[in-house]
């Protein structure tokens, strides 16, 4: 049984690596199962034992990444925005730089970026509401979209070229930008 599990894990790993390699050149919708199988050195039947289509492979890669790494982001909000938890998120991202660059890059799945943006939206807006009770939920929702899309853009640029900014400094900068945006938003 354990031997069979290792085979399944290995097979899924080579399929996922093939998809990630192809994502460097094309979108998930542009790749074929034939290309994936050739790159993974498996036959189509083996692919279909584990997945129905290339998008299923990508979805599993994304879900595994979030499940393995994004508890730090959740901890950030549960622990009264402890900057160390946010730093852990960015360290995790930089440790998985190539994967994150592929998933969030131009050929990545836009749904993944949206899922990340929505990950803690309600919780974040609720926290902001406590800190800035004069802002309406609608105002904070608008502000959240502004801050998170800017943060995601900066995050992708940081992954692709960190410009010597460590995860600690990056986390502090983004947190300050978000906080200053909240303060400035009270003026409009």
C-alpha atoms as an extended CHARMM CRD file, in Angstrom:
* protein
*
       188  EXT
         1         1  UNK       CA              0.0000000000        0.0000000000        0.0000000000  PROA      1               0.0000000000
         2         2  UNK       CA              2.7550000000        2.5000000000        0.9330000000  PROA      2               0.0000000000
         3         3  UNK       CA              4.5700000000        1.6840000000       -2.2930000000  PROA      3               0.0000000000
         4         4  UNK       CA              1.4270000000        2.4480000000       -4.2630000000  PROA      4               0.0000000000
         5         5  UNK       CA              1.0120000000        5.7770000000       -2.4290000000  PROA      5               0.0000000000
         6         6  UNK       CA              4.5860000000        6.7450000000       -3.2980000000  PROA      6               0.0000000000
         7         7  UNK       CA              3.9300000000        5.9360000000       -6.9480000000  PROA      7               0.0000000000
         8         8  UNK       CA              0.8150000000        8.1020000000       -6.9570000000  PROA      8               0.0000000000
         9         9  UNK       CA              2.7140000000       10.9410000000       -5.2700000000  PROA      9               0.0000000000
        10        10  UNK       CA              5.5700000000       10.6170000000       -7.7470000000  PROA      10              0.0000000000
        11        11  UNK       CA              3.2320000000       10.5220000000      -10.7440000000  PROA      11              0.0000000000
        12        12  UNK       CA              1.3120000000       13.5730000000       -9.5470000000  PROA      12              0.0000000000
        13        13  UNK       CA              4.5940000000       15.3580000000       -8.8720000000  PROA      13              0.0000000000
        14        14  UNK       CA              5.9170000000       14.8350000000      -12.4180000000  PROA      14              0.0000000000
        15        15  UNK       CA              2.5720000000       15.8840000000      -13.8970000000  PROA      15              0.0000000000
        16        16  UNK       CA              2.5260000000       19.0200000000      -11.7460000000  PROA      16              0.0000000000
        17        17  UNK       CA              6.1230000000       19.8470000000      -12.6470000000  PROA      17              0.0000000000
        18        18  UNK       CA              5.2780000000       19.4820000000      -16.3310000000  PROA      18              0.0000000000
        19        19  UNK       CA              2.3020000000       21.8350000000      -15.9790000000  PROA      19              0.0000000000
        20        20  UNK       CA              4.4050000000       24.3820000000      -14.1040000000  PROA      20              0.0000000000
        21        21  UNK       CA              7.1240000000       24.1640000000      -16.7470000000  PROA      21              0.0000000000
        22        22  UNK       CA              4.5730000000       24.7310000000      -19.5110000000  PROA      22              0.0000000000
        23        23  UNK       CA              3.0390000000       27.6600000000      -17.6000000000  PROA      23              0.0000000000
        24        24  UNK       CA              6.3130000000       29.5020000000      -18.0760000000  PROA      24              0.0000000000
        25        25  UNK       CA              5.4990000000       29.6560000000      -21.7930000000  PROA      25              0.0000000000
        26        26  UNK       CA              1.7090000000       29.4450000000      -22.1030000000  PROA      26              0.0000000000
        27        27  UNK       CA             -1.5440000000       29.6190000000      -20.1830000000  PROA      27              0.0000000000
        28        28  UNK       CA             -3.2820000000       26.5770000000      -18.7790000000  PROA      28              0.0000000000
        29        29  UNK       CA             -5.9210000000       26.8340000000      -21.5070000000  PROA      29              0.0000000000
        30        30  UNK       CA             -3.2670000000       26.7910000000      -24.2350000000  PROA      30              0.0000000000
        31        31  UNK       CA             -1.5950000000       23.5720000000      -23.1010000000  PROA      31              0.0000000000
        32        32  UNK       CA             -2.6990000000       20.1070000000      -24.1100000000  PROA      32              0.0000000000
        33        33  UNK       CA             -2.7410000000       16.8610000000      -22.1920000000  PROA      33              0.0000000000
        34        34  UNK       CA             -0.4660000000       15.4530000000      -24.8890000000  PROA      34              0.0000000000
        35        35  UNK       CA              2.1780000000       18.1300000000      -24.1270000000  PROA      35              0.0000000000
        36        36  UNK       CA              1.9200000000       17.4760000000      -20.4000000000  PROA      36              0.0000000000
        37        37  UNK       CA              2.2690000000       13.7280000000      -20.8590000000  PROA      37              0.0000000000
        38        38  UNK       CA              5.2670000000       14.0770000000      -23.1550000000  PROA      38              0.0000000000
        39        39  UNK       CA              7.0220000000       16.4140000000      -20.7420000000  PROA      39              0.0000000000
        40        40  UNK       CA              6.1620000000       14.2350000000      -17.7240000000  PROA      40              0.0000000000
        41        41  UNK       CA              7.1110000000       11.0780000000      -19.6480000000  PROA      41              0.0000000000
        42        42  UNK       CA              3.8140000000        9.3590000000      -18.9030000000  PROA      42              0.0000000000
        43        43  UNK       CA              0.9760000000        8.1100000000      -21.0610000000  PROA      43              0.0000000000
        44        44  UNK       CA             -2.4380000000        9.7170000000      -21.3520000000  PROA      44              0.0000000000
        45        45  UNK       CA             -4.0760000000        6.9150000000      -19.3950000000  PROA      45              0.0000000000
        46        46  UNK       CA             -1.8280000000        7.6720000000      -16.4310000000  PROA      46              0.0000000000
        47        47  UNK       CA             -2.7620000000       11.3400000000      -16.6290000000  PROA      47              0.0000000000
        48        48  UNK       CA             -6.4660000000       10.4740000000      -16.6320000000  PROA      48              0.0000000000
        49        49  UNK       CA             -6.0610000000        8.2330000000      -13.5740000000  PROA      49              0.0000000000
        50        50  UNK       CA             -5.3210000000       11.3850000000      -11.5790000000  PROA      50              0.0000000000
        51        51  UNK       CA             -6.8110000000       14.3410000000      -13.4510000000  PROA      51              0.0000000000
        52        52  UNK       CA             -9.5150000000       15.1300000000      -15.9980000000  PROA      52              0.0000000000
        53        53  UNK       CA             -7.9000000000       18.1900000000      -17.5430000000  PROA      53              0.0000000000
        54        54  UNK       CA             -4.8600000000       20.4590000000      -17.1350000000  PROA      54              0.0000000000
        55        55  UNK       CA             -6.8630000000       22.9610000000      -15.0760000000  PROA      55              0.0000000000
        56        56  UNK       CA             -7.4100000000       20.2390000000      -12.4240000000  PROA      56              0.0000000000
        57        57  UNK       CA             -3.6500000000       19.9090000000      -12.0500000000  PROA      57              0.0000000000
        58        58  UNK       CA             -3.2340000000       23.6590000000      -11.6220000000  PROA      58              0.0000000000
        59        59  UNK       CA             -6.0740000000       23.8230000000       -9.1010000000  PROA      59              0.0000000000
        60        60  UNK       CA             -4.4370000000       21.0960000000       -7.0040000000  PROA      60              0.0000000000
        61        61  UNK       CA             -1.0670000000       22.8920000000       -7.1000000000  PROA      61              0.0000000000
        62        62  UNK       CA             -2.7220000000       26.1310000000       -5.9600000000  PROA      62              0.0000000000
        63        63  UNK       CA             -4.7550000000       24.4540000000       -3.2110000000  PROA      63              0.0000000000
        64        64  UNK       CA             -1.7070000000       22.6240000000       -1.8800000000  PROA      64              0.0000000000
        65        65  UNK       CA              0.2940000000       25.8420000000       -1.7870000000  PROA      65              0.0000000000
        66        66  UNK       CA             -2.4150000000       27.6980000000        0.1200000000  PROA      66              0.0000000000
        67        67  UNK       CA             -3.0120000000       24.7950000000        2.5030000000  PROA      67              0.0000000000
        68        68  UNK       CA              0.6850000000       24.4400000000        3.2560000000  PROA      68              0.0000000000
        69        69  UNK       CA              1.6300000000       28.0850000000        3.5930000000  PROA      69              0.0000000000
        70        70  UNK       CA             -1.1330000000       30.5590000000        4.1770000000  PROA      70              0.0000000000
        71        71  UNK       CA             -1.8680000000       29.7390000000        7.8000000000  PROA      71              0.0000000000
        72        72  UNK       CA              0.6660000000       32.4830000000        8.5530000000  PROA      72              0.0000000000
        73        73  UNK       CA             -1.6030000000       35.0770000000        6.9600000000  PROA      73              0.0000000000
        74        74  UNK       CA             -4.5400000000       33.8590000000        9.0080000000  PROA      74              0.0000000000
        75        75  UNK       CA             -2.3330000000       33.9770000000       12.1170000000  PROA      75              0.0000000000
        76        76  UNK       CA             -1.4700000000       37.5870000000       11.2970000000  PROA      76              0.0000000000
        77        77  UNK       CA             -5.1010000000       38.5960000000       11.7780000000  PROA      77              0.0000000000
        78        78  UNK       CA             -5.7530000000       36.3200000000       14.7340000000  PROA      78              0.0000000000
        79        79  UNK       CA             -2.6740000000       37.5880000000       16.5980000000  PROA      79              0.0000000000
        80        80  UNK       CA             -3.5520000000       41.2740000000       16.4780000000  PROA      80              0.0000000000
        81        81  UNK       CA             -1.5700000000       41.8570000000       13.2970000000  PROA      81              0.0000000000
        82        82  UNK       CA              1.7540000000       40.6200000000       14.5800000000  PROA      82              0.0000000000
        83        83  UNK       CA              4.2180000000       41.6950000000       11.8840000000  PROA      83              0.0000000000
        84        84  UNK       CA              6.1810000000       38.4640000000       12.4480000000  PROA      84              0.0000000000
        85        85  UNK       CA              3.2820000000       36.4380000000       11.0490000000  PROA      85              0.0000000000
        86        86  UNK       CA              3.0710000000       38.6510000000        7.9700000000  PROA      86              0.0000000000
        87        87  UNK       CA              6.8300000000       38.3690000000        7.5390000000  PROA      87              0.0000000000
        88        88  UNK       CA              6.4600000000       34.5660000000        7.6040000000  PROA      88              0.0000000000
        89        89  UNK       CA              4.0070000000       34.8230000000        4.6870000000  PROA      89              0.0000000000
        90        90  UNK       CA              6.5020000000       36.7990000000        2.6230000000  PROA      90              0.0000000000
        91        91  UNK       CA              9.3790000000       34.5050000000        3.5940000000  PROA      91              0.0000000000
        92        92  UNK       CA              7.2780000000       31.5600000000        2.4710000000  PROA      92              0.0000000000
        93        93  UNK       CA              6.5830000000       33.3090000000       -0.8160000000  PROA      93              0.0000000000
        94        94  UNK       CA             10.2460000000       34.1190000000       -1.4110000000  PROA      94              0.0000000000
        95        95  UNK       CA             11.2220000000       30.5250000000       -0.4940000000  PROA      95              0.0000000000
        96        96  UNK       CA              8.7470000000       29.4210000000       -3.1730000000  PROA      96              0.0000000000
        97        97  UNK       CA              9.6860000000       32.2520000000       -5.5010000000  PROA      97              0.0000000000
        98        98  UNK       CA              9.5880000000       30.3160000000       -8.7550000000  PROA      98              0.0000000000
        99        99  UNK       CA              6.2630000000       28.6500000000       -7.9710000000  PROA      99              0.0000000000
       100       100  UNK       CA              4.6700000000       31.9430000000       -6.8750000000  PROA      100             0.0000000000
       101       101  UNK       CA              6.0340000000       33.7380000000       -9.9120000000  PROA      101             0.0000000000
       102       102  UNK       CA              4.4490000000       31.1240000000      -12.1690000000  PROA      102             0.0000000000
       103       103  UNK       CA              1.1240000000       30.9950000000      -10.3030000000  PROA      103             0.0000000000
       104       104  UNK       CA              0.7570000000       34.7720000000      -10.0870000000  PROA      104             0.0000000000
       105       105  UNK       CA              2.5360000000       35.6500000000      -13.3280000000  PROA      105             0.0000000000
       106       106  UNK       CA              1.1060000000       36.4950000000      -16.7140000000  PROA      106             0.0000000000
       107       107  UNK       CA              0.3430000000       32.8540000000      -17.6150000000  PROA      107             0.0000000000
       108       108  UNK       CA             -0.9580000000       31.9720000000      -14.1650000000  PROA      108             0.0000000000
       109       109  UNK       CA             -4.5950000000       31.5380000000      -13.3250000000  PROA      109             0.0000000000
       110       110  UNK       CA             -6.2380000000       34.9180000000      -12.6130000000  PROA      110             0.0000000000
       111       111  UNK       CA             -8.6750000000       33.0550000000      -10.3610000000  PROA      111             0.0000000000
       112       112  UNK       CA             -5.7720000000       32.1650000000       -8.0540000000  PROA      112             0.0000000000
       113       113  UNK       CA             -4.8620000000       35.8140000000       -7.5500000000  PROA      113             0.0000000000
       114       114  UNK       CA             -8.5370000000       36.6240000000       -6.9050000000  PROA      114             0.0000000000
       115       115  UNK       CA             -8.7750000000       33.7530000000       -4.4300000000  PROA      115             0.0000000000
       116       116  UNK       CA             -5.7390000000       35.1100000000       -2.5730000000  PROA      116             0.0000000000
       117       117  UNK       CA             -7.2870000000       38.5650000000       -2.5640000000  PROA      117             0.0000000000
       118       118  UNK       CA            -10.5310000000       37.2350000000       -1.0970000000  PROA      118             0.0000000000
       119       119  UNK       CA             -8.7650000000       34.9100000000        1.3620000000  PROA      119             0.0000000000
       120       120  UNK       CA             -9.2410000000       37.0810000000        4.4460000000  PROA      120             0.0000000000
       121       121  UNK       CA            -11.2280000000       39.9990000000        3.0580000000  PROA      121             0.0000000000
       122       122  UNK       CA            -14.1430000000       39.8210000000        5.4980000000  PROA      122             0.0000000000
       123       123  UNK       CA            -11.8610000000       39.3700000000        8.4860000000  PROA      123             0.0000000000
       124       124  UNK       CA             -9.6330000000       42.2510000000        7.4170000000  PROA      124             0.0000000000
       125       125  UNK       CA            -12.5400000000       44.6130000000        6.7990000000  PROA      125             0.0000000000
       126       126  UNK       CA            -14.0080000000       43.6980000000       10.2090000000  PROA      126             0.0000000000
       127       127  UNK       CA            -10.6560000000       44.5000000000       11.8600000000  PROA      127             0.0000000000
       128       128  UNK       CA            -10.4100000000       47.7750000000        9.9740000000  PROA      128             0.0000000000
       129       129  UNK       CA            -13.9530000000       48.6450000000       11.0350000000  PROA      129             0.0000000000
       130       130  UNK       CA            -12.9270000000       48.3060000000       14.6960000000  PROA      130             0.0000000000
       131       131  UNK       CA             -9.9190000000       50.5400000000       14.1830000000  PROA      131             0.0000000000
       132       132  UNK       CA            -11.7230000000       53.0920000000       11.9980000000  PROA      132             0.0000000000
       133       133  UNK       CA            -15.3930000000       53.0100000000       13.1010000000  PROA      133             0.0000000000
       134       134  UNK       CA            -16.3180000000       56.1030000000       11.0790000000  PROA      134             0.0000000000
       135       135  UNK       CA            -15.6370000000       54.2750000000        7.7830000000  PROA      135             0.0000000000
       136       136  UNK       CA            -18.5920000000       52.4120000000        6.2870000000  PROA      136             0.0000000000
       137       137  UNK       CA            -18.2380000000       48.7720000000        5.2330000000  PROA      137             0.0000000000
       138       138  UNK       CA            -18.6870000000       49.8740000000        1.6130000000  PROA      138             0.0000000000
       139       139  UNK       CA            -15.8920000000       52.4060000000        1.9920000000  PROA      139             0.0000000000
       140       140  UNK       CA            -13.6200000000       49.7830000000        3.5700000000  PROA      140             0.0000000000
       141       141  UNK       CA            -14.4970000000       47.2620000000        0.8570000000  PROA      141             0.0000000000
       142       142  UNK       CA            -13.4670000000       49.8080000000       -1.7840000000  PROA      142             0.0000000000
       143       143  UNK       CA            -10.2970000000       50.5830000000        0.1410000000  PROA      143             0.0000000000
       144       144  UNK       CA             -9.5100000000       46.8780000000        0.5890000000  PROA      144             0.0000000000
       145       145  UNK       CA             -9.6860000000       46.3360000000       -3.1710000000  PROA      145             0.0000000000
       146       146  UNK       CA             -7.3630000000       49.3020000000       -3.6890000000  PROA      146             0.0000000000
       147       147  UNK       CA             -4.8270000000       48.1600000000       -1.0740000000  PROA      147             0.0000000000
       148       148  UNK       CA             -4.8710000000       44.4570000000       -1.9700000000  PROA      148             0.0000000000
       149       149  UNK       CA             -4.5410000000       44.8940000000       -5.7330000000  PROA      149             0.0000000000
       150       150  UNK       CA             -1.6530000000       47.2980000000       -5.1930000000  PROA      150             0.0000000000
       151       151  UNK       CA             -0.0890000000       44.9100000000       -2.6800000000  PROA      151             0.0000000000
       152       152  UNK       CA             -0.4660000000       41.9530000000       -5.0550000000  PROA      152             0.0000000000
       153       153  UNK       CA              1.1830000000       43.9350000000       -7.8390000000  PROA      153             0.0000000000
       154       154  UNK       CA              4.0630000000       44.9180000000       -5.5590000000  PROA      154             0.0000000000
       155       155  UNK       CA              4.3140000000       41.3240000000       -4.3360000000  PROA      155             0.0000000000
       156       156  UNK       CA              4.6500000000       39.9870000000       -7.8620000000  PROA      156             0.0000000000
       157       157  UNK       CA              7.3150000000       42.5770000000       -8.6880000000  PROA      157             0.0000000000
       158       158  UNK       CA              9.1360000000       41.7150000000       -5.4560000000  PROA      158             0.0000000000
       159       159  UNK       CA              9.0770000000       38.0020000000       -6.3250000000  PROA      159             0.0000000000
       160       160  UNK       CA             10.4690000000       38.6830000000       -9.7750000000  PROA      160             0.0000000000
       161       161  UNK       CA             13.1110000000       41.1720000000       -8.5940000000  PROA      161             0.0000000000
       162       162  UNK       CA             13.4230000000       41.6520000000       -4.8480000000  PROA      162             0.0000000000
       163       163  UNK       CA             15.7660000000       44.6320000000       -5.2640000000  PROA      163             0.0000000000
       164       164  UNK       CA             17.5150000000       43.6440000000       -2.0770000000  PROA      164             0.0000000000
       165       165  UNK       CA             14.4460000000       44.0670000000        0.1150000000  PROA      165             0.0000000000
       166       166  UNK       CA             14.1980000000       41.2520000000        2.6710000000  PROA      166             0.0000000000
       167       167  UNK       CA             10.8700000000       39.7010000000        3.6970000000  PROA      167             0.0000000000
       168       168  UNK       CA             10.8760000000       41.6070000000        7.0080000000  PROA      168             0.0000000000
       169       169  UNK       CA             11.2900000000       44.9940000000        5.3400000000  PROA      169             0.0000000000
       170       170  UNK       CA              8.7910000000       44.1290000000        2.6060000000  PROA      170             0.0000000000
       171       171  UNK       CA              6.1590000000       43.1020000000        5.1730000000  PROA      171             0.0000000000
       172       172  UNK       CA              6.6710000000       46.3360000000        7.1220000000  PROA      172             0.0000000000
       173       173  UNK       CA              6.4060000000       48.4640000000        3.9910000000  PROA      173             0.0000000000
       174       174  UNK       CA              3.1700000000       46.8260000000        2.8560000000  PROA      174             0.0000000000
       175       175  UNK       CA              1.6580000000       47.0310000000        6.3060000000  PROA      175             0.0000000000
       176       176  UNK       CA              2.5110000000       50.7360000000        6.5530000000  PROA      176             0.0000000000
       177       177  UNK       CA              1.1130000000       51.4040000000        3.0760000000  PROA      177             0.0000000000
       178       178  UNK       CA             -2.1380000000       49.7100000000        4.0610000000  PROA      178             0.0000000000
       179       179  UNK       CA             -2.3470000000       51.5950000000        7.3410000000  PROA      179             0.0000000000
       180       180  UNK       CA             -1.5830000000       54.9630000000        5.7390000000  PROA      180             0.0000000000
       181       181  UNK       CA             -4.1840000000       54.2220000000        3.0710000000  PROA      181             0.0000000000
       182       182  UNK       CA             -6.7780000000       53.7080000000        5.8040000000  PROA      182             0.0000000000
       183       183  UNK       CA             -5.8560000000       56.9800000000        7.4450000000  PROA      183             0.0000000000
       184       184  UNK       CA             -5.8750000000       58.8810000000        4.1380000000  PROA      184             0.0000000000
       185       185  UNK       CA             -9.1770000000       57.2830000000        3.1310000000  PROA      185             0.0000000000
       186       186  UNK       CA            -10.9220000000       59.0320000000        5.9870000000  PROA      186             0.0000000000
       187       187  UNK       CA            -10.3420000000       62.2730000000        4.1420000000  PROA      187             0.0000000000
       188       188  UNK       CA            -12.3550000000       61.4600000000        1.0290000000  PROA      188             0.0000000000
